Every structure is written in C-alpha cells, then in structure tokens.
Amino acid sequence: MHRTRLQRTPRRLPLRERARVAPGVFAASLALAAFLAGPASLAETPVKATNSLVSVAIGADVRTNLEAGIAAEKQAHPEAFRTVAAVVASADARDQKKRGLYAATAPLLHNVSLLALLEPLAFPERFAMPSREAARISLRAGLLEAAGALRDAKAAPLFREVLAGSSEYYEVRAAAEALGKLGIESDVANLAQRVKTASPLQNAIIAGVGDCRKVAIVEALGTVPTDNETTARLVANALGRIGSSWAWETPALRSLPEGPAVRAAAAKQAIRVYLATEGATRATAADALTTVAWPQTSKLIEVSRENATPPQQQALDALAPQVAAFAGKKAVAK
C-alpha cells in the first residue's frame, strides 16, 4: 500500500509518490448532527477552540470575508459540507486504524468545494474536533492540502495566516504548498525569504515549495546550506518538482514564458547539491536532474567538472550517462 503524504517523515519525500486509500464508511449520524447544529455567531476576535482543527487562530477579518460565502454555498451545495463534517467526525476512528504515521485525509476530500474545506479551519468552534493529536494534524494538513489543490485565490488570506502563525510542520508545509501553487508575487517573495531563513520550520517551507515554479524560489533554494542531510534532500526534491520536464509539458504550464529559465536554474542548483553531498542525498539530487531533464544538463556537468575535486569529478562521470540515458528514454516516449 502506498503511504500518504502525511505518513512520510520529513527525512525523505519521494517525488512521484501519490496517496491511495480504500473507500471507507463514515460516521454518518455524527456528521449529520454536526451539520444540522448550524453555524455559531461570528466572533469578533480570533478563535482557537479546544482541540482546534488549526494550531493558529484565524483572524476576524478573514473569518468575516468567508462567512457570507460559506452560508450561501451551504445552501446551494449542502452535500459538500456533509462530506467535510463526516471526515471531521471520523478522524479519531481513522487515526486508530492507520498504518503509518498519519491517517489519510486529503484523498477523502477530492472534488469538495473550497468553502466547505475552509469552514473547519476558519470556524473550528462549529465542529466536534478529534481528541487525538495525530488525528488533528492529519485533518488540518489534509484540509489545507485539498483546498490548495483547487488553486483558488479566495483561500490565500487563510493560507497566509496559517503560514505566518502555525508551528506545526505538516500544516506549515501544506500552507506553503497552497500559496506556492497560487504563485501570487508577494507570496512568492515571502516563501523565498522563508526558504532562505534558518528556523525550526525551514524544512517544512522547503518541502512545500515544489509546486511554486518560479526562479525566485529556485534561487532561494540555491542559498540553503547542504551540510544537513535532511534539508539537502528536501532541497533536491523541491528542485526536481519545480523543474520537472513532465510538469512543464502540461497544458497549464507549457505556454508560460518562464519555463526555460526555471528549468535551467533548477538543473544548475541540483548539480550544486549533487556535488556537495554523498550517498542517498546525492542519489536524490541525481533523480532531480533526470526529472528536470534540462537539455543543457550535459553541458552543465562538463562545466562543473572543471573546478571539481577528483572525487567530485568521478561522481560527475557517473552522473553523465544517467542523464543521457534518461534524456534518450524521454525522447523515445515522445
């Protein structure tokens, strides 16, 4: 069985891993009761309820801006809110049956409307929250991940508050990923600064920016020291995702003018990580280079070899045929 994103530890985050879960039976009666209980009155101050679904209070302005839309959406599409309420109500039970670090949540929330996903995050007092800490982490990160996948800028203010105020690794990672997917200029600048800044949550930010396909993010990743193995591996993974040739060939990205510059920068920084590390981390950087598949990677390897140490030259000599072989396979696939 594939592990979900929240079942991964921060030590290694494979590039192409996807969550896969079997259909489950939710606690329908509990979910319906939570839905029928109706919304509480909007508080004038930030709310962080007991056993909150967020580890940071969401401010009154954000809550006010979401309130009218949630009420209207609940009238028009109540089934989406029932689905979310069921996921919240079943969190403890699913956590007890989990096989990894965390139970899957985001895969249960595909095709759910944005406002239904945001309601438990903005208005946790309306829900009976799970008692188990692991269940709460899975829920809040899963809701953020599912909301971010919709790429709707209406959620950006909430994502920003989570990114600014949360201290929980997976929640911060999901918020960084969500904002990175939106690609709003001010958020990209903030993410780049957070990538470069040493902090207890730096790895969470680095792990989340792989879908922010901007040169500024690649350049920020290029400043991150590689002496910590976990951090270096996360940087390599992020570079592979940002510069992925497969991603840049999709209709959503193919026509964007910055593609060549982003991929070239990602390849250059992946070689930096490759030369500065060894073992599994170096292998991750090699994977990133083949994923980026920048046409000039072989030339970058030649240039890098000129100033490399003898052991690094040997490593580059081993890398060159890997890059060439992958480029050939990709050309055949086309």
Secondary structure, 3 states (H helix, E strand, C coil): CCCCHHHCCCCCCCCCCCCCCCCCCCCHHHHHHHHHCCCCCCCCCCECCCCCCCCCCECHHHHHHHHHHHHHHHHHCHHHHHHHHHHHHCHHHHHHCCCCCCCCCHHHHCCCCHHHHHHHHHCHHHCCCCCCHHHHHHHHHHHHHHHHHCCCHHHHHHHHHHHHHCCCHHHHHHHHHHHHHHCCHHHHHHHHHHHHCCCCCHHHHHHHHHHCCCHHHHHHHCCCCCCCHHHHHHHHHHHHHHHCHHHHCCHHHHCCCCHHHHHHHHHHHHHHHHHHCCHHHHHHHHHHHHHHCCCCHHHHHHHHHHCCCHHHHHHHHHHHHHHHHHHHHHHHHC
